[in-house]
Amino acid sequence: MSGALRILHLLAYHLYTGPAEPVLRLARAQRAAGCDARLAIDSLRPGDLAARAAAFGVPLEPGLALSVKAGPILCLRDILALKRVWREGRFDVLHAHRSHDHTLAALARPARAAGRLVRSLHTERALGPGRRWQLRRADGLVCVSRRQRAALLGQGLLAEERVIAVEGAVDAETFGPGPGREALRAELGLAPGAPTAGIVARMKPGRGHELLLEAWARVHARLPSARLVLAGRGELEARLRERAARETWGGSVVFAGYHPDLPRLYRALDLFVLLAPGNDGTCRAALEAMATGVGVLARPRGALAEIVTDGETGRLVWAEGAEALGAALAEALADPARLAVWGARARAEALQRFRLDRQVEAIQGLYEGLLGAT
């Protein structure tokens, strides 16, 4: 980085989930590069994000409730506090990460503020109806995919140079090839040679778990030795377990629950599956699997359409429905040689493309361009 900028990241969140980890990694990298990067979070609700920020070495900015659960009085207090931040010029950039904190920062901003307001759009919902007022009041926008950027530019909200697409980043040292594959497979009840697909995602509507189980019935009919690992928790878990328990193929589905050692879990898989982005639009789980040397089978939703190189690092399933998904899964799992090639290429792609230094450099370039503009 060429300048020691003062950056305040705004994240109206209290849990270490969704976009929280990417934001903390970005702030830590900015601090390592000499910037004074700080973070303001939801201080109203109890959660683990404050402790995680401390572990990352990212200082918390006090004095803000920054909560979607805050009533009008606390929101007004936040606006007044942010007005002081803008007026005093303590930060060169206020970088908002959710619609709530973006709105508060935009409402608080004086007409001639010296600092700049930047917004990262972590989900497709951030581009939804009713967001134009908000997005127009950002000086710059950070998108998670080229397609998202094109959609924004098509709306004519900001000039091209003020809207950038920045791919996600992964820690390729933590997530990489290593030991533990066969031991974990044994713990999960997987036979040594069983072709295994897996998904790591919160079990909630919109993530595709029910479709995946429907497709898995077709996989099992063609490839009875194959196994499916579902890792994570969520409101749909009980329903998914009940569905699997009713089916003759239910024994081929393994519910791994919350797994604290994700690198080891990815290594136990032959193919990673992700059907839709979650609250972190960079689809971090797909990047982690790739860095670990596992190919990805995905539907072309959000950034997944650009993360996976079809036929090279995995497979994109463009057709809708369980029939197409099941056929694609069965075809992939029946070809160990192809899976090995996908995994090797996925690892190489992660090392080359999905690097934190590239992400930080692109965002720094946006900051500096905005601050240099008149």
Buried (B, 14 or more C-beta within 10 A) or exposed (E): BEEEBBBBBBBBBBBBBBBBBBBBBBBBBBBEBEBBBBBBBBBBBEBEBBEBBEEBEBBBBEEBBBBBEBEEEBBEBBBEBBBEBBBEEBBBBBBBBBBBBBBBBBBBBEEEBEBBBBBBBBBBEBBEEEBEEBBEBBBBBBBBBEBBBEBBBEEEBBEEEBBBBBBBBBBBEEBBBEEBBEEBBEEBEBEEEBBBBBBBBBBBEEBBBBBBBBBBBBBBEBBEEBBBBBBBEBEBBEEBBEBBEEBEBBEBBBBBEEBEEBBBBBBBBBBBBBBBBBBBBBBBBBBBBBBBBBBBBBBBBBBBBBBBBEEBBBBBBEEEEBEBBBBBBBBBBBEEEBBEBBBBBBBBBBBEBBBBEBBBBBBBBBBBBBBEEE
